[in-house]
Amino acid sequence: MTKKENILKAGVTLLANNGIHATPMSAIAKSAKTGMGTIYNYFANKEILINAIYVDIKQKEAAIFAPTDLEQPVKTQFEIYYMAVIKFYIANPAYYQFMEQLQGSPMITMDSKNIGYQTIEPVIKTLQAGQQQRIIKAIELEELLQFLGGAILSFVKWYLSSTSSKKQASLKNQLKMVWDAIKE
């Protein structure tokens, strides 16, 4: 693992556990086993580091979106994407905790957000195809994405903190409720 990768890994862990405002760069450098000079060589300030972590998570998230057969029904494509992202954040709770803190934050730059949108391009295309076919409600794409992001974060939060033995059934119920909310 490179020094930069160590810094990103240490950063996401500490920022997720301690909070963005309560985690100094010095703690991240110490956890990454690097000096302050090295951390500032890669990231001029904490906002730049936070944006780099955001982009790194979004790129890892993009890797879970295996190419979907576009001949499949829109509903099937949506279900595959939705389940993949839920499982991604359940398997990576620090990524979830980090992203939850940043939901709606002005700290994420437009450049980083644009990279984030590129990573969910397959989902966007599925939603647009569904709207064109009048399968998905004709609501602005930005609003749909905000709704879906909120539903994902809310469910993952519940899933990670719940002691319910019916989590898998709840995941299927969640998918059904979200689909019912966006379908025409």
TIKE-16765 format. One line per 5 residues: number of its first residue (from 1); their letters; for each residue x, y, z of N, C-alpha, C. Coordinates in nm, 2 decimals, always signed. Example, Ala and Ser with C-alpha at 12.3 -4.5 7.8 and 13.67 -1.06 7.14 Angstrom:
// residues 2
1 = as = +1.32/-0.57/+0.78/+1.23/-0.45/+0.78/+1.32/-0.33/+0.78  +1.28/-0.22/+0.71/+1.37/-0.11/+0.71/+1.29/+0.00/+0.79
***
This chain:
// residues 184
1 = mtkke = +0.08/-0.12/+0.00/+0.00/+0.00/+0.00/+0.09/+0.12/+0.00  +0.06/+0.22/-0.08/+0.14/+0.35/-0.09/+0.11/+0.43/+0.03  +0.19/+0.53/+0.05/+0.17/+0.63/+0.16/+0.04/+0.70/+0.14  +0.01/+0.74/+0.02/-0.12/+0.81/-0.01/-0.24/+0.72/+0.03  -0.23/+0.59/-0.01/-0.34/+0.49/+0.03/-0.35/+0.48/+0.18
6 = nilka = -0.24/+0.47/+0.25/-0.24/+0.46/+0.40/-0.30/+0.58/+0.46  -0.28/+0.70/+0.40/-0.34/+0.82/+0.45/-0.49/+0.82/+0.43  -0.53/+0.78/+0.31/-0.68/+0.77/+0.28/-0.74/+0.67/+0.38  -0.68/+0.56/+0.40/-0.74/+0.45/+0.48/-0.75/+0.50/+0.63  -0.64/+0.56/+0.68/-0.64/+0.61/+0.81/-0.74/+0.72/+0.83
11 = gvtll = -0.75/+0.81/+0.73/-0.84/+0.92/+0.73/-0.98/+0.88/+0.73  -1.02/+0.78/+0.65/-1.16/+0.74/+0.65/-1.20/+0.68/+0.78  -1.11/+0.60/+0.84/-1.14/+0.53/+0.97/-1.15/+0.63/+1.08  -1.06/+0.72/+1.09/-1.06/+0.82/+1.20/-1.18/+0.92/+1.18  -1.20/+0.97/+1.06/-1.31/+1.06/+1.04/-1.44/+1.00/+1.06
16 = anngi = -1.46/+0.87/+1.02/-1.58/+0.80/+1.04/-1.61/+0.78/+1.19  -1.50/+0.74/+1.27/-1.52/+0.71/+1.41/-1.53/+0.83/+1.50  -1.45/+0.93/+1.47/-1.44/+1.05/+1.56/-1.51/+1.17/+1.51  -1.55/+1.17/+1.38/-1.62/+1.29/+1.33/-1.52/+1.38/+1.25  -1.57/+1.44/+1.15/-1.49/+1.53/+1.07/-1.43/+1.64/+1.14
21 = hatpm = -1.50/+1.71/+1.22/-1.45/+1.83/+1.29/-1.36/+1.79/+1.41  -1.38/+1.67/+1.46/-1.30/+1.63/+1.58/-1.17/+1.55/+1.55  -1.14/+1.54/+1.42/-1.02/+1.47/+1.38/-0.92/+1.56/+1.32  -0.81/+1.59/+1.39/-0.70/+1.67/+1.33/-0.62/+1.59/+1.23  -0.56/+1.67/+1.14/-0.46/+1.61/+1.05/-0.35/+1.53/+1.12
26 = saiak = -0.31/+1.58/+1.23/-0.20/+1.52/+1.30/-0.24/+1.37/+1.35  -0.36/+1.35/+1.38/-0.41/+1.22/+1.42/-0.41/+1.13/+1.30  -0.45/+1.18/+1.19/-0.45/+1.10/+1.06/-0.31/+1.06/+1.03  -0.22/+1.16/+1.03/-0.08/+1.13/+1.00/-0.02/+1.02/+1.10  -0.05/+1.03/+1.22/+0.00/+0.94/+1.32/-0.06/+0.80/+1.29
31 = saktg = -0.19/+0.79/+1.26/-0.25/+0.66/+1.23/-0.20/+0.60/+1.10  -0.16/+0.69/+1.01/-0.11/+0.64/+0.88/+0.04/+0.61/+0.89  +0.10/+0.64/+1.01/+0.24/+0.62/+1.03/+0.33/+0.70/+0.94  +0.29/+0.82/+0.93/+0.37/+0.91/+0.84/+0.38/+1.05/+0.91  +0.47/+1.13/+0.86/+0.49/+1.26/+0.92/+0.39/+1.36/+0.86
36 = mgtiy = +0.38/+1.48/+0.93/+0.29/+1.58/+0.88/+0.33/+1.64/+0.75  +0.46/+1.64/+0.72/+0.51/+1.69/+0.59/+0.46/+1.60/+0.48  +0.47/+1.47/+0.50/+0.42/+1.38/+0.40/+0.27/+1.40/+0.37  +0.19/+1.41/+0.48/+0.05/+1.42/+0.46/+0.02/+1.55/+0.38  +0.09/+1.66/+0.42/+0.06/+1.78/+0.35/+0.12/+1.78/+0.20
41 = nyfan = +0.21/+1.69/+0.17/+0.26/+1.68/+0.04/+0.15/+1.62/-0.05  +0.07/+1.54/+0.00/-0.05/+1.48/-0.07/-0.17/+1.56/-0.06  -0.20/+1.62/+0.06/-0.32/+1.69/+0.08/-0.29/+1.82/+0.15  -0.31/+1.93/+0.09/-0.28/+2.06/+0.14/-0.35/+2.10/+0.27  -0.47/+2.05/+0.28/-0.55/+2.07/+0.40/-0.66/+1.96/+0.42
46 = keili = -0.73/+1.97/+0.53/-0.82/+1.86/+0.56/-0.94/+1.85/+0.46  -0.98/+1.97/+0.41/-1.09/+1.96/+0.31/-1.05/+1.89/+0.18  -0.93/+1.91/+0.14/-0.88/+1.84/+0.02/-0.87/+1.69/+0.05  -0.83/+1.65/+0.17/-0.82/+1.51/+0.21/-0.96/+1.45/+0.21  -1.06/+1.52/+0.27/-1.19/+1.47/+0.28/-1.25/+1.45/+0.14
51 = naiyv = -1.22/+1.54/+0.05/-1.27/+1.53/-0.09/-1.20/+1.41/-0.16  -1.08/+1.39/-0.13/-1.01/+1.27/-0.19/-1.06/+1.14/-0.13  -1.10/+1.14/-0.01/-1.16/+1.02/+0.05/-1.30/+1.00/-0.01  -1.38/+1.10/-0.03/-1.51/+1.09/-0.09/-1.49/+1.03/-0.23  -1.40/+1.09/-0.31/-1.38/+1.04/-0.45/-1.34/+0.89/-0.44
56 = dikqk = -1.25/+0.86/-0.35/-1.20/+0.72/-0.34/-1.31/+0.62/-0.31  -1.40/+0.66/-0.22/-1.52/+0.58/-0.18/-1.61/+0.56/-0.30  -1.64/+0.67/-0.37/-1.73/+0.67/-0.49/-1.67/+0.58/-0.60  -1.54/+0.59/-0.62/-1.47/+0.50/-0.72/-1.48/+0.36/-0.68  -1.47/+0.33/-0.55/-1.48/+0.19/-0.51/-1.63/+0.14/-0.52
61 = eaaif = -1.72/+0.23/-0.49/-1.86/+0.21/-0.51/-1.89/+0.18/-0.66  -1.83/+0.25/-0.75/-1.85/+0.23/-0.89/-1.81/+0.09/-0.94  -1.71/+0.03/-0.87/-1.66/-0.10/-0.91/-1.77/-0.21/-0.88  -1.86/-0.18/-0.79/-1.96/-0.28/-0.76/-2.07/-0.29/-0.87  -2.08/-0.19/-0.95/-2.19/-0.18/-1.05/-2.14/-0.26/-1.17
66 = aptdl = -2.15/-0.39/-1.17/-2.12/-0.47/-1.28/-2.20/-0.43/-1.40  -2.15/-0.44/-1.52/-2.23/-0.41/-1.63/-2.36/-0.49/-1.63  -2.47/-0.42/-1.65/-2.60/-0.49/-1.64/-2.65/-0.51/-1.79  -2.71/-0.62/-1.81/-2.77/-0.64/-1.94/-2.88/-0.54/-1.96  -2.86/-0.45/-2.06/-2.96/-0.35/-2.08/-3.09/-0.40/-2.14
71 = eqpvk = -3.09/-0.53/-2.17/-3.22/-0.60/-2.22/-3.31/-0.64/-2.10  -3.25/-0.64/-1.98/-3.33/-0.67/-1.86/-3.43/-0.56/-1.84  -3.54/-0.59/-1.78/-3.63/-0.48/-1.74/-3.57/-0.38/-1.65  -3.62/-0.26/-1.66/-3.57/-0.15/-1.58/-3.57/-0.18/-1.43  -3.68/-0.24/-1.39/-3.70/-0.28/-1.25/-3.59/-0.37/-1.20
76 = tqfei = -3.55/-0.47/-1.28/-3.45/-0.57/-1.25/-3.31/-0.49/-1.24  -3.28/-0.41/-1.34/-3.16/-0.33/-1.33/-3.15/-0.25/-1.21  -3.26/-0.18/-1.17/-3.26/-0.10/-1.05/-3.24/-0.18/-0.93  -3.31/-0.29/-0.92/-3.29/-0.38/-0.80/-3.15/-0.43/-0.79  -3.08/-0.46/-0.90/-2.94/-0.50/-0.89/-2.85/-0.39/-0.84
81 = yymav = -2.87/-0.27/-0.89/-2.79/-0.16/-0.85/-2.82/-0.12/-0.70  -2.94/-0.12/-0.66/-2.98/-0.08/-0.53/-2.93/-0.18/-0.43  -2.94/-0.31/-0.45/-2.89/-0.41/-0.36/-2.74/-0.41/-0.35  -2.67/-0.38/-0.47/-2.53/-0.38/-0.47/-2.48/-0.26/-0.38  -2.54/-0.15/-0.39/-2.49/-0.03/-0.31/-2.52/-0.05/-0.16
86 = ikfyi = -2.63/-0.11/-0.13/-2.66/-0.14/+0.01/-2.56/-0.24/+0.07  -2.53/-0.34/+0.00/-2.44/-0.44/+0.04/-2.30/-0.39/+0.05  -2.26/-0.30/-0.04/-2.13/-0.23/-0.03/-2.11/-0.15/+0.10  -2.21/-0.07/+0.13/-2.20/+0.00/+0.26/-2.21/-0.08/+0.38  -2.29/-0.19/+0.38/-2.30/-0.28/+0.49/-2.16/-0.35/+0.51
91 = anpay = -2.10/-0.38/+0.40/-1.97/-0.45/+0.41/-1.85/-0.35/+0.45  -1.88/-0.22/+0.43/-1.78/-0.12/+0.46/-1.84/-0.01/+0.55  -1.86/-0.04/+0.68/-1.93/+0.05/+0.77/-1.86/+0.19/+0.78  -1.73/+0.19/+0.77/-1.66/+0.32/+0.79/-1.69/+0.41/+0.67  -1.70/+0.35/+0.55/-1.74/+0.43/+0.43/-1.88/+0.49/+0.45
96 = yqfme = -1.97/+0.41/+0.51/-2.11/+0.46/+0.53/-2.10/+0.57/+0.64  -2.03/+0.55/+0.75/-2.02/+0.66/+0.85/-1.96/+0.78/+0.79  -1.86/+0.77/+0.71/-1.80/+0.89/+0.65/-1.90/+0.96/+0.56  -1.97/+0.89/+0.47/-2.06/+0.95/+0.38/-2.18/+1.01/+0.45  -2.23/+0.94/+0.55/-2.34/+1.00/+0.63/-2.31/+1.13/+0.68
101 = qlqgs = -2.19/+1.15/+0.73/-2.15/+1.28/+0.79/-2.15/+1.39/+0.68  -2.13/+1.35/+0.56/-2.11/+1.45/+0.45/-2.24/+1.47/+0.37  -2.34/+1.40/+0.40/-2.46/+1.42/+0.32/-2.51/+1.56/+0.33  -2.51/+1.62/+0.21/-2.55/+1.76/+0.20/-2.45/+1.86/+0.25  -2.33/+1.82/+0.28/-2.22/+1.91/+0.33/-2.17/+2.00/+0.22
106 = pmitm = -2.14/+2.12/+0.24/-2.08/+2.21/+0.15/-1.93/+2.18/+0.13  -1.88/+2.09/+0.21/-1.73/+2.06/+0.21/-1.69/+1.98/+0.09  -1.79/+1.91/+0.03/-1.76/+1.83/-0.09/-1.77/+1.93/-0.21  -1.66/+1.94/-0.29/-1.65/+2.03/-0.40/-1.74/+1.98/-0.52  -1.77/+2.08/-0.61/-1.84/+2.04/-0.73/-1.76/+1.94/-0.81
111 = dskni = -1.63/+1.96/-0.82/-1.55/+1.86/-0.89/-1.57/+1.72/-0.83  -1.56/+1.71/-0.70/-1.58/+1.58/-0.64/-1.72/+1.52/-0.66  -1.82/+1.61/-0.65/-1.96/+1.56/-0.68/-1.97/+1.51/-0.82  -1.91/+1.58/-0.91/-1.92/+1.54/-1.05/-1.85/+1.40/-1.07  -1.74/+1.38/-1.00/-1.68/+1.24/-1.01/-1.78/+1.14/-0.95
116 = gyqti = -1.84/+1.18/-0.84/-1.94/+1.09/-0.78/-2.05/+1.06/-0.87  -2.10/+1.16/-0.95/-2.21/+1.13/-1.04/-2.16/+1.04/-1.16  -2.04/+1.06/-1.20/-1.98/+0.97/-1.30/-1.98/+0.82/-1.26  -1.96/+0.80/-1.13/-1.95/+0.66/-1.08/-2.09/+0.60/-1.07  -2.19/+0.68/-1.07/-2.33/+0.62/-1.07/-2.40/+0.63/-1.20
121 = epvik = -2.32/+0.66/-1.30/-2.38/+0.67/-1.44/-2.47/+0.55/-1.48  -2.43/+0.43/-1.45/-2.53/+0.32/-1.49/-2.66/+0.33/-1.42  -2.66/+0.38/-1.29/-2.79/+0.40/-1.22/-2.87/+0.51/-1.28  -2.80/+0.62/-1.32/-2.86/+0.73/-1.38/-2.93/+0.69/-1.51  -2.86/+0.62/-1.59/-2.91/+0.57/-1.72/-3.03/+0.48/-1.70
126 = tlqag = -3.03/+0.40/-1.60/-3.14/+0.31/-1.57/-3.26/+0.40/-1.53  -3.24/+0.50/-1.44/-3.35/+0.58/-1.40/-3.41/+0.66/-1.52  -3.32/+0.71/-1.61/-3.37/+0.79/-1.72/-3.44/+0.70/-1.82  -3.39/+0.58/-1.84/-3.46/+0.48/-1.93/-3.60/+0.45/-1.87  -3.61/+0.43/-1.74/-3.74/+0.41/-1.67/-3.83/+0.53/-1.69
131 = qqqri = -3.78/+0.65/-1.68/-3.86/+0.76/-1.70/-3.91/+0.77/-1.85  -3.83/+0.75/-1.94/-3.87/+0.75/-2.08/-3.97/+0.65/-2.11  -3.97/+0.53/-2.05/-4.06/+0.42/-2.07/-4.19/+0.44/-1.98  -4.19/+0.55/-1.90/-4.30/+0.58/-1.80/-4.31/+0.47/-1.70  -4.20/+0.41/-1.66/-4.20/+0.31/-1.55/-4.16/+0.38/-1.42
136 = ikaie = -4.08/+0.48/-1.43/-4.03/+0.56/-1.31/-4.09/+0.70/-1.32  -4.13/+0.75/-1.20/-4.20/+0.88/-1.20/-4.11/+0.99/-1.27  -4.18/+1.08/-1.33/-4.11/+1.19/-1.40/-4.08/+1.30/-1.30  -3.99/+1.27/-1.21/-3.94/+1.36/-1.11/-3.80/+1.40/-1.15  -3.75/+1.52/-1.12/-3.62/+1.56/-1.16/-3.52/+1.45/-1.11
141 = leell = -3.42/+1.42/-1.19/-3.32/+1.32/-1.16/-3.25/+1.35/-1.03  -3.22/+1.48/-1.00/-3.15/+1.52/-0.88/-3.23/+1.48/-0.76  -3.36/+1.50/-0.77/-3.45/+1.47/-0.66/-3.46/+1.32/-0.63  -3.47/+1.24/-0.74/-3.47/+1.10/-0.73/-3.34/+1.05/-0.66  -3.23/+1.10/-0.71/-3.10/+1.06/-0.65/-3.09/+1.09/-0.50
146 = qflgg = -3.14/+1.21/-0.47/-3.14/+1.25/-0.33/-3.23/+1.16/-0.24  -3.34/+1.13/-0.30/-3.43/+1.03/-0.23/-3.37/+0.90/-0.21  -3.31/+0.85/-0.31/-3.25/+0.71/-0.31/-3.13/+0.71/-0.21  -3.05/+0.82/-0.22/-2.93/+0.83/-0.13/-2.97/+0.83/+0.02  -3.08/+0.91/+0.04/-3.13/+0.91/+0.18/-3.19/+0.78/+0.23
151 = ailsf = -3.26/+0.71/+0.14/-3.31/+0.58/+0.17/-3.20/+0.48/+0.20  -3.09/+0.48/+0.12/-2.98/+0.39/+0.13/-2.91/+0.42/+0.27  -2.88/+0.54/+0.30/-2.81/+0.58/+0.42/-2.90/+0.54/+0.54  -3.03/+0.57/+0.53/-3.12/+0.54/+0.65/-3.12/+0.39/+0.67  -3.14/+0.31/+0.57/-3.15/+0.17/+0.58/-3.02/+0.11/+0.64
156 = vkwyl = -2.90/+0.15/+0.58/-2.77/+0.10/+0.63/-2.75/+0.14/+0.77  -2.79/+0.26/+0.81/-2.78/+0.29/+0.96/-2.86/+0.20/+1.04  -2.98/+0.17/+1.01/-3.06/+0.08/+1.08/-3.00/-0.06/+1.08  -2.96/-0.11/+0.96/-2.90/-0.24/+0.95/-2.78/-0.26/+1.04  -2.69/-0.16/+1.04/-2.57/-0.18/+1.12/-2.59/-0.17/+1.27
161 = sstss = -2.70/-0.11/+1.31/-2.72/-0.09/+1.45/-2.83/-0.19/+1.51  -2.90/-0.26/+1.42/-3.01/-0.34/+1.46/-2.96/-0.48/+1.50  -3.03/-0.54/+1.60/-3.00/-0.67/+1.64/-3.11/-0.77/+1.59  -3.20/-0.72/+1.50/-3.30/-0.80/+1.45/-3.25/-0.92/+1.37  -3.31/-1.03/+1.39/-3.27/-1.15/+1.32/-3.33/-1.16/+1.18
166 = kkqas = -3.41/-1.06/+1.14/-3.48/-1.05/+1.01/-3.42/-0.95/+0.92  -3.29/-0.93/+0.93/-3.23/-0.82/+0.85/-3.24/-0.85/+0.70  -3.23/-0.97/+0.66/-3.24/-1.00/+0.51/-3.38/-0.98/+0.46  -3.48/-1.02/+0.54/-3.62/-0.99/+0.50/-3.64/-0.84/+0.50  -3.58/-0.77/+0.59/-3.60/-0.62/+0.59/-3.53/-0.56/+0.47
171 = lknql = -3.42/-0.62/+0.43/-3.36/-0.56/+0.31/-3.45/-0.58/+0.18  -3.51/-0.69/+0.17/-3.60/-0.72/+0.06/-3.72/-0.62/+0.07  -3.77/-0.60/+0.19/-3.88/-0.51/+0.22/-3.84/-0.37/+0.18  -3.72/-0.33/+0.21/-3.67/-0.20/+0.18/-3.67/-0.17/+0.03  -3.62/-0.27/-0.04/-3.61/-0.27/-0.19/-3.75/-0.25/-0.24
176 = kmvwd = -3.85/-0.32/-0.19/-3.98/-0.32/-0.24/-4.04/-0.18/-0.22  -4.02/-0.12/-0.10/-4.07/+0.01/-0.06/-4.01/+0.12/-0.15  -3.88/+0.11/-0.17/-3.82/+0.21/-0.25/-3.87/+0.21/-0.39  -3.87/+0.08/-0.45/-3.93/+0.07/-0.58/-4.07/+0.12/-0.59  -4.15/+0.09/-0.50/-4.29/+0.14/-0.50/-4.30/+0.29/-0.49
181 = aike = -4.20/+0.35/-0.43/-4.20/+0.50/-0.42/-4.16/+0.57/-0.55  -4.08/+0.50/-0.63/-4.03/+0.57/-0.75/-4.10/+0.53/-0.87  -4.17/+0.41/-0.87/-4.23/+0.36/-0.99/-4.36/+0.45/-1.02  -4.39/+0.46/-1.15/-4.50/+0.53/-1.20/-4.63/+0.47/-1.16
***
